[in-house]
Amino acid sequence: MNYVSALPLGNVRFTHGWLAERTRLVRDVVIPYQWEALNDRVPGAEPSGCVHNFQVAAGEKEGKFHGLFWQDSDLAKWIEAASYRLATHPDAALAAELDRLIATIAKAQGEDGYLNTFFQLVEPQNRWANLRDCHELYVAGHMLEAGVAHFRATGKRTLLVVVCKLADLIERTFGLGPGQIPGYCGHEEIELALVKLARATGETRYARLAAYFVNQRGQQPNYLEEETKRRGDKLPWHMYFDGLATLQAARPVRELTEPVGHAVRQMYLLAAMVDLAVELQDNSLLRSCHTLWDAIVHRHLYLTGGVGSEPYGEKFAAPYDLPPDRAYAETCAAIGVIFFARRMLDVELRGEFADVMERALYNNVQSGMSLDGTKFFYVNPLELIPTVARRRHECHLVKTQRVGWFGCACCPPNVARLFASLGEYVASQRADGLALHLYAGGDLRYTAAGTDVRLTVRTDYPWTETIAIEVKSITTLSRQSAAGATAAAFTLHLRIPGWCRGARLTLNGRPQPLAPVDGYVALQRTWQPGDALVLTLPMPVERVHADPRVTTVAGQVALQRGPLVYCFEEADHGANLAALALPRTAELTARADAAFLGGCVVIESTGTRDQTTPTLYSTTTPVAAPVALRAIPYGLWANRGEGEMRVWIRESCTT
C-alpha cells in the first residue's frame, strides 16, 4: 500500500469560494451557536442537556440526567469541531472554554476510567449490559476522537489522558480472554476511533483492540443474540425485519457483499475497516471494502451522494430501491460516505473515490445545514410534499424545514466537525508528491524531504470552470539559492472529475496533454516558484437518467452541472411540482445570480405544467401549458420557507 496522508489542518487555508464560505460559517457562527445549544441557551430549540449532564456527573451542580443515553456524543463531536477550529484559527477565548469543559469531563470520569454520564447518573448497575442498543462504546469512540483532535490541535494532553484511561478500561473489559466480555457495540464508531488513538499515541495495542471489535462482529455464537436472550427482551422496532443485520452483526464483516442495516453504522464500520486494512496490512479486509464500495456506488447511492433509503431503521434497502420521496439520506450517513471515500483514497488514488466524496459533500451534506448555519436537517429527501411528509413519516426526525436542534442531535455537530476539518479532505501527501482531490480557493503547504512547497489555488469552483494553481515558493535547507528560492522535483496529481469531459490544462501558458490514469493526471517535473497551471473543467448542464431498475424515477430526469445536483422548489413554480415536465429537447441555460441564495448558478429552461381536471380521474388528454422552469442547487433548498421540492422531474417528448 502506498504511503499517503492528509495534509495537517494548519497547512490548508481556504481564502475564497464556496468551501471557504462554509468553513468560515462553521468557524464564526456554527461552533459558537452549537455551544449555546449544548448549554441549553438557544430559545425555541430542543434542550440538549449535554454540558449539564457532565457538570452533574462532576459534582459541579445538582440535577438529573437529561436526554438520550448517547447524549454525551453530541458534546464530543462539538469538542472535535472546536479543536479543528483552533488548529486553523487560534482563539484564546475558545481555547479557555475548552480547557474548562475538559476539566469538568476529567472530574466526571470514574476512577477506573469509565465515562458515560447516562450510566453514571441513571443506571450504574447496567454498564456494558446492553451493547446491542445502548451505544456505550459508540459514545466512548466519539470521546476518543475528541481527545485526539484536541491533542493534535493544541498539543495539550488534558483530554488525551482522559480518553486513554477510558480506552485502557475498554481494553481490559473486552476481548476473548478470561473474564472479558466477548462483545462489541451495536453502533460502530469505537473501531475507527481506536485507530486514530493508536496513531496519535503510537500505542499499536489500540489498533489491535479495534481489529478485535471488527473481527468479532457477527461471529458465532453471536454475542448480541446471546445478550438478548440473557436479558429476555425483544428486538427494538427498527430491527423487527432485519434482525441483527440492522447492526451489521448477523455475519462476519468479510462475508458482507451488500451494505446492510443502519446506514450510518455501516459507513462507520467501513471507515474503520479501511483504517485497519492500512494499519495492519490486511488485504482480505481491504478486498471486502472494495466489494462493498462497488455495491454502494452502483446499487445503493442516491444521486445526491446520500445513502439509506428506508426511514424505518434508517437503513439500506434492496439494490436499486432508491425512492426519492422516502429517501432518508441522513446527514450523518452522507458524512460517513465521505469518511469511507477519503480513506479509500489513502489506499488507492482513484478518481471514483473523490467523485463520490465531492458529490456527497456538495449535495447531501450541504443540504443538512441552512445558509445561516443555525438550522439543520437530519433527513434529506430528494422529493418533498410537506403535507404528505408530515403524515407519511412517523419518525419525528423527518422535518419539512430545518430546525435549530434535535433531541437526537447527532447530525449538527457532525456537520460542524466535517467542515472544520475539511482541509484534510482537499489533498493527500504521497510518497512521490501531492494529490489534489477537491478544488477550492486557498493556500496549501506541502512539506517533504526537507523541502517546503507552497501552492496557491484561485478558483470560484463549483460555479466556474477554471482552477488556477501557482507555485508560490519552494524552500529547502540544503540547496537554497541566492534569491532564497530553489527548485524541487515532485509529482503533482490533479483530479479530473468523472463528470467532466473535455478537460484542458496549461503549464506556464503552454497546453499540456491530458491522459488521466484512474481519474488523475500526473505532472512529474522539477517545479520552480512562479510555475502556473490552469485547469479548465467544462461544466455544461447535463440531464441525468437513472438505471431502469430504479423504478421509482422511471420516465424522469434530473439535472446536474459539475458536481452539483439541482432541484425544483415550490417557491419558483407554485405547488404540485409533479405537474411539471421538462421536454427532452428543451434548452438548458446556466446563469450566475450573485444576489440569490448567497450567490450561485441557477439553471433555467422552458417546460410544461399539466392543468388540473374537473374530476379526480379523466379520460381526456391533460392540457399542458408552457411554464418557465428554474432549478437551484440541491444543497441550497429549503432556505426560502416551507414548500415542495423535487430533484427528479418528468421528461416529456413535447417540443
Long-range contacts (C-beta under 8 A, 24 or more apart in sequence): 1-277, 1-278, 1-281, 1-347, 2-347, 2-348, 2-349, 2-430, 2-431, 3-430, 3-431, 4-345, 4-346, 4-347, 4-349, 4-428, 4-429, 4-430, 4-431, 4-435, 5-346, 5-428, 5-429, 6-342, 6-346, 6-423, 6-424, 6-425, 6-427, 6-428, 6-429, 7-423, 7-424, 7-426, 7-427, 7-428, 7-429, 7-444, 7-445, 7-446, 8-87, 9-84, 9-87, 9-88, 9-153, 9-421, 9-423, 9-424, 10-87, 10-88, 11-423, 11-444, 11-445, 11-446, 11-447, 12-88, 12-423, 12-424, 12-426, 12-427, 12-442, 12-443, 12-444, 12-445, 13-88, 13-423, 13-442, 13-443, 13-444, 14-422, 14-423, 14-440, 14-441, 14-442, 15-441, 15-442, 15-443, 16-441, 16-442, 16-458, 16-460, 17-440, 17-441, 17-442, 17-459, 17-460, 17-461, 18-362, 18-440, 18-460, 18-461, 18-462, 18-463, 19-422, 19-438, 19-440, 19-441, 19-442, 20-440, 20-441, 20-442, 21-598, 22-366, 22-419, 22-422, 23-88, 23-419, 23-420, 23-422, 25-372, 25-373, 25-419, 26-81, 26-85, 26-373, 26-415, 26-416, 26-419, 26-420, 27-85, 27-88, 27-89, 27-420, 29-372, 29-373, 29-374, 30-81, 30-369, 30-373, 30-374, 30-412, 30-415, 30-416, 30-419, 31-78, 31-81, 31-82, 31-85, 31-94, 31-416, 31-420, 33-373, 33-374, 34-78, 34-81, 34-412, 34-413, 34-416, 35-78, 35-82, 35-97, 37-404, 37-405, 37-409, 37-412, 38-74, 38-75, 38-78, 42-404, 42-405, 44-404, 45-403, 45-404, 45-405, 46-403, 46-404, 46-405, 46-406, 46-407, 46-409, 48-74, 48-405, 48-409, 50-74, 50-75, 50-78, 51-75, 51-101, 51-104, 53-117, 53-118, 53-121, 54-101, 54-104, 54-105, 54-108, 54-117, 55-104, 56-117, 56-121, 57-108, 57-117, 57-120, 57-121, 58-104, 58-105, 58-107, 58-108, 59-107, 60-104, 60-107, 64-121, 65-117, 65-118, 65-121, 65-122, 67-118, 67-407, 68-118, 68-407, 68-408, 69-118, 69-119, 69-122, 69-134, 69-135, 70-118, 70-134, 70-135, 70-138, 70-139, 70-187, 70-410, 71-117, 71-118, 72-115, 72-116, 72-117, 72-118, 72-139, 72-142, 72-143, 73-135, 73-138, 73-139, 73-142, 73-143, 73-189, 73-410, 74-409, 74-410, 74-412, 74-413, 75-101, 75-413, 76-139, 76-142, 76-143, 76-145, 76-146, 77-142, 77-145, 77-146, 77-410, 77-413, 77-414, 77-416, 77-417, 78-413, 78-416, 78-417, 79-146, 79-149, 79-150, 79-159, 80-142, 80-145, 80-146, 80-149, 80-150, 80-413, 80-417, 80-420, 80-421, 81-413, 81-416, 81-417, 81-420, 81-421, 82-420, 83-146, 83-149, 83-150, 83-152, 83-153, 83-154, 84-149, 84-153, 84-417, 84-420, 84-421, 85-420, 86-153, 86-154, 87-152, 87-153, 88-420, 88-423, 95-154, 98-150, 98-154, 99-156, 99-158, 102-150, 102-158, 102-159, 102-162, 103-158, 105-159, 105-162, 106-158, 106-159, 106-161, 106-162, 109-162, 109-165, 109-166, 112-169, 113-165, 113-166, 113-167, 113-168, 113-169, 114-166, 114-169, 115-140, 115-143, 115-162, 115-166, 116-140, 128-173, 128-181, 128-183, 129-227, 129-231, 130-227, 130-231, 131-181, 131-183, 131-184, 131-185, 131-186, 131-223, 131-224, 131-227, 132-186, 132-224, 132-227, 132-228, 132-247, 133-186, 133-236, 134-186, 135-185, 135-186, 135-187, 136-185, 137-170, 137-184, 137-185, 137-187, 137-189, 137-190, 137-213, 138-185, 138-186, 138-187, 138-188, 138-189, 138-190, 140-166, 140-167, 140-170, 140-190, 140-193, 141-185, 141-189, 141-190, 141-191, 141-192, 141-193, 141-194, 142-189, 142-193, 144-190, 144-193, 144-194, 144-196, 144-197, 145-192, 145-193, 145-196, 147-197, 148-193, 148-196, 148-197, 148-200, 149-417, 149-421, 151-200, 152-200, 160-200, 160-201, 163-197, 164-197, 164-201, 164-203, 167-194, 167-197, 167-206, 167-209, 170-209, 171-205, 171-206, 171-209, 174-209, 174-212, 174-213, 175-209, 175-212, 176-212, 176-216, 182-216, 182-223, 183-216, 183-223, 183-224, 183-227, 184-213, 184-216, 184-217, 184-223, 184-224, 184-249, 185-213, 186-224, 186-247, 186-249, 186-265, 187-247, 187-262, 187-264, 187-265, 187-268, 188-248, 188-265, 188-266, 188-268, 188-269, 188-272, 189-268, 191-268, 191-269, 191-272, 191-273, 191-275, 191-276, 192-268, 192-271, 192-272, 192-275, 192-339, 195-272, 195-275, 195-276, 195-279, 196-275, 198-279, 199-279, 207-276, 207-279, 207-280, 210-272, 210-275, 210-276, 211-276, 211-280, 211-282, 214-253, 214-269, 214-272, 214-273, 214-276, 214-285, 215-252, 215-253, 217-248, 217-249, 217-252, 217-253, 217-269, 218-244, 218-248, 218-249, 218-250, 218-251, 218-252, 218-253, 218-255, 219-252, 222-249, 222-250, 224-249, 237-312, 238-262, 238-312, 238-313, 238-314, 238-315, 239-313, 241-312, 241-313, 242-313, 242-315, 246-313, 246-315, 253-285, 253-288, 254-284, 254-285, 254-288, 256-288, 256-291, 256-292, 257-291, 257-292, 257-295, 258-292, 258-295, 258-299, 258-300, 258-316, 258-319, 259-292, 259-295, 259-296, 259-300, 259-307, 259-316, 260-315, 260-316, 261-313, 261-315, 261-316, 262-308, 262-313, 262-314, 262-315, 263-307, 263-308, 263-314, 263-315, 263-316, 263-328, 263-330, 263-333, 263-336, 264-308, 264-314, 264-330, 264-332, 264-333, 264-336, 264-410, 266-307, 266-316, 266-336, 267-307, 267-333, 267-336, 267-337, 267-339, 267-340, 268-336, 268-339, 270-336, 270-340, 271-336, 271-339, 271-340, 271-343, 274-340, 274-343, 274-344, 274-346, 274-347, 275-343, 277-347, 278-343, 278-346, 278-347, 286-347, 289-340, 289-344, 293-340, 293-344, 293-353, 295-319, 296-337, 297-352, 297-356, 301-337, 301-356, 302-327, 302-329, 302-364, 302-382, 303-363, 303-382, 303-544, 303-546, 303-558, 303-560, 303-565, 303-647, 304-329, 304-334, 304-359, 304-360, 304-363, 304-364, 304-367, 304-380, 304-382, 304-565, 304-634, 304-647, 305-334, 305-337, 305-356, 305-359, 305-360, 305-361, 305-362, 305-363, 305-364, 305-365, 306-330, 306-333, 306-334, 306-337, 306-360, 306-363, 306-364, 306-380, 307-333, 307-334, 307-336, 307-337, 308-333, 311-379, 311-393, 311-395, 311-398, 312-395, 319-549, 320-547, 320-549, 320-550, 320-551, 321-552, 322-546, 322-550, 322-552, 322-553, 323-552, 324-381, 324-382, 324-383, 324-552, 324-553, 324-646, 324-647, 324-648, 325-381, 325-382, 325-383, 325-384, 325-385, 325-388, 325-389, 325-392, 325-552, 326-381, 326-392, 327-379, 327-380, 327-381, 327-382, 327-383, 328-379, 328-381, 329-364, 329-379, 329-380, 329-381, 329-382, 330-378, 330-379, 330-380, 330-411, 331-364, 331-365, 331-367, 331-368, 331-376, 331-377, 331-378, 331-379, 331-380, 331-411, 331-414, 331-415, 332-410, 332-411, 332-414, 334-360, 334-364, 334-365, 334-368, 334-380, 335-360, 335-365, 335-414, 335-415, 335-418, 337-364, 338-365, 338-418, 338-425, 342-424, 342-425, 345-428, 345-435, 345-437, 346-428, 348-518, 349-428, 349-430, 349-435, 349-493, 349-518, 349-520, 350-518, 350-519, 351-495, 351-496, 351-497, 351-498, 351-516, 351-518, 351-519, 351-520, 352-498, 352-518, 352-519, 354-437, 354-438, 354-495, 354-497, 354-519, 355-497, 355-498, 355-499, 355-519, 355-563, 357-425, 357-437, 357-438, 358-437, 358-438, 358-497, 358-563, 359-563, 359-565, 361-425, 361-438, 362-462, 362-563, 362-564, 362-633, 362-635, 363-563, 363-564, 363-565, 363-633, 363-634, 363-635, 364-635, 365-415, 365-418, 365-635, 366-633, 366-635, 366-636, 367-634, 367-635, 367-637, 367-638, 368-411, 368-415, 369-402, 369-412, 369-415, 370-402, 370-638, 370-639, 371-597, 371-598, 371-636, 371-639, 374-404, 375-401, 375-402, 375-403, 375-404, 376-402, 376-403, 376-404, 376-405, 376-406, 376-411, 376-412, 376-415, 377-402, 377-411, 377-638, 378-406, 378-408, 378-410, 378-411, 381-645, 382-567, 382-634, 382-646, 382-647, 382-648, 383-645, 383-646, 383-647, 383-648, 384-644, 384-645, 384-646, 385-644, 386-642, 386-643, 386-644, 400-642, 401-638, 401-641, 401-642, 402-638, 430-491, 430-493, 432-490, 432-491, 432-524, 433-490, 433-491, 433-492, 433-493, 433-524, 434-490, 434-491, 434-492, 434-493, 435-492, 435-493, 435-495, 435-520, 436-469, 436-492, 436-493, 436-494, 436-495, 437-495, 438-495, 439-467, 439-495, 439-535, 443-472, 446-490, 448-490, 450-476, 450-477, 450-478, 451-475, 451-476, 451-486, 451-488, 451-490, 452-476, 453-488, 453-490, 453-527, 461-537, 461-562, 462-539, 462-561, 462-562, 462-563, 462-564, 463-592, 463-599, 463-600, 463-601, 465-536, 465-537, 465-538, 465-539, 465-562, 466-534, 466-535, 466-536, 466-537, 467-534, 467-535, 467-536, 467-537, 468-532, 468-533, 468-534, 468-535, 469-494, 469-532, 469-533, 469-534, 469-535, 470-530, 470-531, 470-532, 470-533, 471-527, 471-528, 471-529, 471-530, 471-531, 471-532, 472-529, 473-529, 474-527, 474-528, 474-529, 485-528, 485-529, 487-526, 487-527, 487-528, 488-526, 488-527, 489-524, 489-525, 489-526, 489-527, 490-524, 490-527, 491-522, 491-523, 491-524, 492-522, 492-523, 492-527, 492-533, 493-520, 493-521, 493-522, 493-523, 494-520, 494-521, 494-523, 494-533, 494-535, 495-519, 495-520, 496-520, 496-521, 496-537, 497-537, 497-562, 497-563, 499-542, 499-560, 499-562, 499-563, 500-537, 500-538, 500-539, 500-562, 501-538, 502-538, 503-535, 503-536, 503-537, 503-538, 504-535, 504-536, 505-533, 505-534, 505-535, 505-536, 506-533, 506-534, 507-531, 507-532, 507-533, 508-532, 537-562, 539-590, 540-590, 541-588, 541-589, 541-590, 541-603, 543-588, 543-651, 546-648, 553-648, 555-650, 555-651, 556-648, 556-649, 556-650, 556-651, 557-582, 557-648, 557-649, 557-650, 557-651, 558-647, 558-648, 558-649, 559-588, 559-603, 559-631, 561-590, 561-601, 561-603, 564-601, 564-633, 564-634, 564-635, 565-633, 565-634, 565-647, 566-603, 566-631, 566-632, 566-633, 566-634, 566-647, 567-631, 567-632, 567-633, 567-634, 567-637, 567-645, 567-646, 567-647, 568-629, 568-630, 568-631, 568-632, 568-645, 568-646, 568-647, 568-649, 569-632, 569-637, 569-640, 569-643, 569-644, 569-645, 570-643, 570-644, 570-645, 571-640, 571-641, 571-643, 572-629, 572-630, 572-632, 573-609, 573-627, 573-629, 573-630, 575-643, 575-644, 576-644, 577-644, 577-645, 577-646, 577-649, 578-646, 578-650, 579-609, 579-610, 579-611, 579-612, 580-607, 580-608, 580-609, 580-627, 580-629, 580-649, 580-650, 581-607, 581-608, 581-609, 581-610, 581-624, 581-649, 581-650, 581-651, 581-652, 581-654, 582-607, 582-629, 582-649, 582-650, 582-651, 582-652, 583-607, 583-608, 583-651, 583-652, 583-653, 583-654, 583-655, 584-651, 584-652, 584-653, 585-655, 596-632, 597-632, 597-633, 597-636, 597-639, 597-640, 598-636, 600-632, 600-633, 600-636, 601-633, 602-630, 602-631, 602-632, 603-630, 603-631, 603-632, 604-628, 604-629, 604-630, 604-631, 605-629, 605-631, 607-649, 607-652, 608-652, 608-654, 624-652, 624-654
